[in-house]
Amino acid sequence: MKNQIKETFNNLAGAYEHSTDTQNLYNSEYERPAMFAQLPEDLSGKRILDAGCAAGWYTKQLMDRGAQVTAVDMSPEMAAATKRRVGDKAEVMCLDLADALPFEEGMFDYIVSSLTLHYIEDWDPTFKEFRRILKPGGELLFSVHHPFTDIKLSRDMEYFSTIDRGHMEKGRKSLRSPVF
């Protein structure tokens, strides 16, 4: 599933870079205003991890508010799109948020993760890493898809199913993600 997600976002990088920011009403009128309402206008002197940066819209907006931003995405094409957007004004890395993160303990004032975490199967290791790299009193701000978004995109329309049909004949049950 992880490789499928990476490949999907590699293929979507151009669209995200050139149209998602202005043509997706969910992003422009709902999710982004709600997320930014939680952050101070002036982020001068603050270090922020943009966790799942996509094509760098948040990275640029956070920089415009004065933050020093490190942007990461598991898609090499999304990371490249972010680099094109912000140049060398932010550190941009291609890495998987499900793995150990290469950052020092207590490095960030904020971690901002917009519409990313629902692609990670097990949040425990990711949240442990986030806690480790946040400064004491630091904040994690994240958003995820509404379940209706995912069920609308799924082939079997069974978002809450916990039976992996491939194992039914063996009498085993396992959790699974929606199939897209």
N, C-alpha and C positions, 0 to 999 in steps of 0.2 A: 504494500500500500504506500509506503514512504517513497519508493521510486516513482510510483504513478503520480503522486502529489508533486514531486520535484519536476517531473517531465511536464505535467500540466502547467505549472507556473513558469517553467522555461518557455513554453509555447505562448503563454499569455503575457509575457513581459512587455512586448511591443504595445499591445492594447492597453495595458496598465500605464505604461509610460506616456502614451499619447491621448488617452480618452477617459480612463476611469475617473480621473480627478474631477472632471466637469460634467460628465454625462451619466454618472451613476447617482441617482437621487438619494439612495440609501446612504451612500458615503457622504455626499455633499450637504445633505439637509438633515440627517439624523445622527449617524454614528460619529462623524468628526466633530460637529458642534457639541455633542454630549461629552465626548472625550476631552476636548479642549476647555470646556467649562470647568473641568476638575483641576486644571493646571493654572499656576500663576501666569499673568501676562508677561512678567519679566522673569526670565529664566537665566539671567546673567550669572555666570559663575557656577552654574549647575551642570553636572555630568549626567547625561541621559543615555540609556541603552534603548534604541529603537529595535525591539525584538520581533523580527518578522517584517522587515522594512519594505518589502515589495519593491515598487519602483521609486521609493524615496520621498513620497509626498509628506509624510510626518517628519522625516529627517529634515527636510528643508524648512518646514514650518517651525519646528523646534529650534533650529539654528537661527531663524529670523527673530525668535524671541530671546536670543542671546545664549542659548545652551551650547555646550560642547557635546556633540552627539557621536556616539558609536552606533552604526547601523549594521544589522546582521540579517541574513536571509539564507535559507537552505538552497535556494535556486540561484545558480551562477548567473543566469540571465537577469534575474531581478536585481542581484547585487550590482551587476554591470550597469543596469538602468539607473540605479541610485547613484553610482559614480558619475554617470553622465549628467545627472541632475545637479549634483552638489560639488563635483570636482574633488579637489583635495581638501575641502573645508571640513570634511567629516571623515572619520575612519570607517571604511566599509569593508565588511568581511562576509565570506560565504561560509556559514556553519549551521549545524543542526541544533536547535534548541533542546532536543531530547538527549543530547550528549553533554558531557562535562564542558563547561564554558571556560575559555582561556583568559579569564579576567581575575584580577586581584580581589581579595576579600574586601568588602566595604568600598568598592570603587565608584558606585553610582548613587546619585541622589534620587533618581527616578528610573523606573523601567516602564516603558510604554509599549504595549503589545496590542496592536489593532487587528482584529479579525484573523488571528493566527492560531491561538492555542487549541482550537477545536480540531486542528489537523494533527495534533500530537496525541498518541494513543494513551500514554501514561503520564499524567501531569506531575506526579510526585517528584521524580528526579529533577524536572524542570523547575518546579517551585522551590525545591531545596537549593538549587543553584542560584535562583533569583534571590532567595533570602541571604545566601552567602555573599553575593556580590553587591547587594544593597548596603548603603551606609546605615548605621543605626538611625532609626527614625525615617529612613527612606521609604518611598512609596512605589507600589506596583499598581499601574493603571492598565486594565485590559478590557477588551470587548471580544465577544464571540458571536457567531451566527445564531440567530434565533432558530430553534429546531424546524420551523416551517420552511426556512430557507433550504436546509439540507434535505428535508423530505421531498420538497418540490424538485430537487435535482436528482434524487435517488431513483434507480431503476425499479426497485421492488416496492417502493413506497412504504417500507416498514422500518421507520427510523428507530423505534424502541425495541425491535426484535433482539432477543438474546440467544436465539438458536442459530447456530451455524449449520445450515442445511447439509453441508458436506460431511458433517459428523453425525447426522441423525441416524444413519443406519448402524452406527457403532454405539448408539445410545449415549453419546456424550453431548454436553452443552458447553458452549463457549461464548464469551462476549465477542461481538464483532462491530465494526464500524459500518455505517450505511454504504452501500455499493453505489458508486457513481459511474 
